[in-house]
């Protein structure tokens, strides 16, 4: 599927993301960048990163799967991605 079509479908169609969807190797649990820590520490780190992420001036690179994305695309990705993980945890 072409990147633009995949991006449009993943970000804007009201279909939940499937379980066990592709994850880039560096972000898989157990790798050095994805260590398991104390819940409270991880929670605080997530809140700091979410605040940083939402800033329009924050520099962004292309998405590994969707390619170039606008600020609006990134904000939608952040919402859908966070919702996907909260759903995994029963929230």
Helices and strands as residue ranges (DSSP letters): H 3-12, G 25-27, H 39-54, H 71-88
